[in-house]
Amino acid sequence: MTKPSWQAVSGMVKVESKPPGFWTTAIPFVSGPRLLRLTVQPTDDKGSNVPVIWRSAAGECGADGLKGAANTGMLLTNTSAGALIGKIGGSTADLPDAQGQAGASTAYLGRKVFPVGSYAVIALADTDSGPLFLTMNDAPDGFATHSGALWVLIEEAAF
């Protein structure tokens, strides 16, 4: 088995739980094929210790979200409320298509949307390209109650 050779893409990214839109731009443009590794960090871009929790109306949680919390109406319905999620393509204002709420693959036509949690390795196909966005998984009307931020290290490796 080949071990990927990881390289930092853009340093540390601060993901606010209450971004100006619904998504924080983490990388302006990425394209496949490549692997992306996203890891929530206990330190910020200056090396200072930071909390690895954020808050929503449903409660306080880490990047893996709230176990057992309802996820109906969330930006991504196949992962926990409060979890860190990502998206390739689209814009900071994207919401899931109401017709596609049954599954992640149809909720965001033309975009790749995925759970990140505290650690994820995402394979980008050669047809995947666009900005990388990150945010807290919640219902759109819940963002007003959010507080806190997470710091994420983003690395890449050849496929």
Summary of the structure (lengths in Angstrom):
residues: 159
radius of gyration: 14.9
end to end distance: 12.8
largest distance: 45.5
contacts: 512
relative contact order: 0.35
helix: 8%
strand: 42%
